[in-house]
């Protein structure tokens, strides 16, 4: 990418700047020739895809499709992806439903290759929406190259709305949060939880997240974060704590370096 998003600092100051300039920066970013070429190719050719096998056989199409859901790292897992696509999401035992990560459900639903589903690759609007999401994900990735915490905040703000809106139990929503690394990181830092939390029993992790969320944000229900004010509080708390952690780490590193020089 030739355009690099401008992030003047980390923390709340950087976030406020990014929010104020987001539309302009996103517009400039999406004019990039490489990104436009790949999305144009997707739009021109996705209508010819009639099956999961067709999609998996075209790396350029598959790359855009996976990147739209933040699943680009799975590009070489063809058998795994085929199972996700052909299982669909209607059955409880469909692979996408068993992974604890809603991105796979969204990926499978986007194409409609499952049993009894209607194939969606011929829908210009559905595929245009997917292309737009791909551009959003690409922009967030570019933001993350400048400041990782901003990518987490952008993704968390966007994806948490999807998780919050699911027709599922409180616990299932939390398991989805825990299964997505960016969402988990945002909540762990905002709630002041250690990374080592992942090493204890899963049910204990769940109760810890719920208890801390109730204490810090006044609710244990992920659905409540669909409220813009609560969402903003979560993002700001995450960024403030992350900035403090980064500052403390740099101070510690500086003190260590000084000790080594003095010795």
C-alpha positions in Angstrom: 0.0 0.0 0.0 1.4 3.4 -0.9 -0.8 5.4 1.6 0.0 5.0 5.3 -2.6 6.1 7.7 -1.6 9.0 10.0 -1.7 8.2 13.7 0.1 11.0 15.6 0.2 9.1 18.9 -1.2 6.2 20.8 -3.9 6.5 23.5 -6.9 8.7 23.6 -5.3 11.6 21.7 -4.4 9.4 18.8 -7.8 7.8 18.8 -9.6 11.2 18.8 -7.5 12.3 15.8 -8.2 9.0 14.0 -11.9 9.4 14.6 -11.9 13.0 13.4 -10.0 12.1 10.2 -11.3 8.6 9.5 -13.5 9.3 6.5 -10.9 11.3 4.7 -8.1 8.8 5.5 -10.2 5.9 4.5 -11.2 7.5 1.2 -7.5 8.2 0.4 -6.5 4.7 1.4 -9.1 2.9 -0.8 -7.8 4.7 -3.9 -4.6 2.6 -3.7 -4.0 1.0 -7.1 -3.3 -2.5 -5.7 -6.3 -2.6 -3.5 -8.6 -1.3 -6.3 -7.2 -3.8 -8.7 -7.9 -6.8 -6.5 -11.4 -5.6 -5.5 -12.2 -4.9 -9.2 -11.1 -8.5 -10.0 -13.4 -9.8 -7.3 -16.4 -7.9 -8.5 -15.8 -8.9 -12.1 -15.3 -12.6 -11.4 -17.2 -13.6 -8.2 -20.4 -14.1 -10.2 -18.8 -17.1 -11.9 -18.3 -18.9 -8.6 -21.0 -21.5 -8.1 -19.5 -23.7 -5.4 -17.0 -23.7 -2.5 -14.6 -25.5 -4.9 -14.8 -22.7 -7.4 -14.0 -20.1 -4.7 -11.1 -22.1 -3.2 -9.5 -22.6 -6.7 -9.1 -18.9 -7.3 -6.5 -17.5 -4.8 -7.3 -13.9 -5.7 -11.0 -14.2 -5.0 -10.3 -16.2 -1.9 -7.9 -13.7 -0.6 -10.4 -10.8 -0.8 -13.1 -13.1 0.7 -11.0 -14.1 3.7 -9.5 -10.7 4.3 -13.0 -9.3 4.5 -13.5 -11.3 7.7 -10.0 -11.0 9.1 -9.2 -14.6 8.2 -6.4 -14.0 5.7 -4.0 -16.3 7.7 -6.2 -19.3 6.7 -5.5 -18.9 3.0 -3.7 -22.2 2.8 -6.2 -24.2 4.8 -8.2 -25.3 1.8 -9.8 -28.5 3.3 -10.7 -26.6 6.5 -12.3 -23.7 4.6 -14.2 -26.1 2.3 -15.7 -27.8 5.3 -16.7 -24.4 6.8 -18.3 -23.3 3.5 -20.1 -26.6 2.6 -21.4 -27.2 6.1 -23.1 -23.9 6.2 -24.4 -22.6 9.5 -27.9 -24.0 9.9 -26.9 -27.2 11.8 -25.6 -26.9 15.3 -22.8 -29.3 14.5 -21.7 -27.3 11.4 -17.9 -26.6 11.7 -18.3 -22.8 11.7 -20.7 -23.0 14.7 -18.2 -25.1 16.7 -15.2 -22.9 16.4 -16.3 -20.2 18.9 -15.3 -17.4 16.5 -18.2 -15.7 14.8 -16.0 -14.6 11.9 -16.3 -18.1 10.4 -20.0 -18.0 10.7 -20.1 -14.7 8.8 -17.7 -16.1 6.2 -19.8 -19.2 5.6 -23.1 -17.2 5.5 -21.6 -14.7 3.0 -21.6 -17.2 0.2 -24.5 -19.6 0.9 -22.8 -22.9 -0.1 -24.3 -24.9 2.8 -27.1 -27.4 2.6 -30.4 -25.8 1.6 -28.8 -22.3 1.3 -29.1 -20.0 -1.6 -25.8 -19.2 -3.3 -25.1 -15.5 -2.9 -22.3 -14.9 -5.3 -24.7 -13.7 -8.0 -26.0 -10.9 -5.7 -24.3 -7.7 -6.7 -25.3 -6.0 -3.5 -24.1 -8.8 -1.2 -20.8 -9.0 -3.0 -20.4 -5.2 -3.0 -20.9 -5.3 0.8 -18.2 -7.9 1.1 -15.8 -5.8 -1.0 -16.5 -2.8 1.2 -15.8 -4.8 4.3 -12.5 -6.0 2.8 -11.5 -2.4 2.3 -12.4 -1.6 5.9 -10.3 -4.6 7.1 -7.4 -3.6 4.9 -7.5 0.0 6.3 -7.6 -1.3 9.9 -4.6 -3.5 9.1 -2.7 -0.5 7.8 -3.7 1.5 10.9 -2.3 -1.4 13.0 1.1 -1.1 11.2 1.3 2.4 12.6 -0.2 1.8 16.0 -1.4 -1.7 17.0 -3.8 -0.6 19.7 -5.7 1.6 17.2 -6.4 -1.5 15.0 -7.7 -3.4 18.0 -10.0 -0.5 18.9 -11.3 -0.1 15.4 -11.9 -3.8 15.0 -13.4 -4.1 18.4 -15.8 -1.2 17.9 -17.0 -2.7 14.7 -17.1 -6.4 15.4 -18.5 -6.2 19.0 -21.7 -4.7 17.6 -22.1 -7.9 15.6 -21.5 -10.1 18.6 -23.7 -8.0 20.8 -26.6 -8.4 18.3 -26.5 -12.1 18.1 -29.5 -14.1 19.3 -27.5 -16.2 21.8 -26.9 -16.4 25.5 -24.7 -14.2 27.6 -22.2 -17.0 28.0 -22.1 -17.7 24.2 -21.4 -14.1 23.4 -18.5 -14.1 25.9 -17.1 -17.3 24.4 -17.2 -15.5 21.1 -15.3 -12.6 22.5 -12.8 -14.9 24.1 -12.3 -16.7 20.8 -11.4 -13.6 18.8 -7.9 -12.4 19.7 -8.5 -8.7 19.1 -11.8 -8.6 21.1 -10.2 -10.6 23.9 -7.2 -8.3 24.0 -9.5 -5.2 24.2 -11.5 -6.6 27.1 -8.5 -8.1 28.9 -6.7 -4.8 29.0 -9.8 -2.7 29.6 -10.8 -4.9 32.5 -7.2 -5.1 33.9 -6.9 -8.8 33.4 -3.6 -10.6 32.9 -2.8 -12.5 29.7 -2.1 -15.5 31.8 -5.9 -15.7 32.3 -6.0 -17.9 29.2 -4.2 -20.7 31.0 -7.0 -21.4 33.5 -10.1 -23.4 33.0 -12.4 -22.0 30.3 -15.4 -21.7 32.6 -13.3 -19.9 35.2 -12.2 -17.5 32.5 -15.8 -16.8 31.6 -16.8 -16.0 35.2 -13.7 -13.7 35.5 -14.7 -11.8 32.4 -18.3 -11.4 33.5 -17.4 -10.4 37.1 -14.9 -7.8 36.0 -17.2 -6.4 33.3 -19.9 -6.0 35.9 -17.5 -4.3 38.2 -16.0 -1.9 35.6 -18.8 -1.3 33.2 -21.9 -2.1 35.3 -23.0 -5.1 33.2 -21.9 -8.7 32.4 -24.0 -8.8 29.2 -22.0 -8.3 26.0 -25.3 -7.2 24.3 -25.2 -4.0 26.4 -22.1 -2.9 24.5 -24.2 -2.2 21.5 -25.1 1.0 23.3 -22.8 3.7 21.8 -22.0 5.3 25.1 -20.9 2.0 26.7 -19.0 1.1 23.6 -17.1 4.4 23.8 -16.4 3.9 27.5 -14.9 0.4 26.6 -12.7 1.8 23.8 -11.5 4.7 25.9 -10.8 2.5 28.9 -8.9 0.1 26.7 -6.8 2.8 25.1 -6.0 4.5 28.4 -4.9 1.3 30.1 -2.9 0.2 27.0 -1.1 3.5 26.9 -0.3 3.3 30.6 1.0 -0.2 30.2 3.2 0.8 27.3 4.5 3.8 29.3 5.3 1.7 32.3 7.1 -0.9 30.0 9.2 1.9 28.4 10.1 3.3 31.7 11.2 -0.1 33.0 13.2 -0.7 29.8 14.8 2.7 30.2 15.7 2.1 33.8 17.3 -1.2 32.9 19.3 0.3 30.1 20.5 3.1 32.5 21.6 0.5 35.1 23.5 -1.4 32.4 25.3 1.8 31.3 26.2 2.7 34.9 27.5 -0.7 35.6 
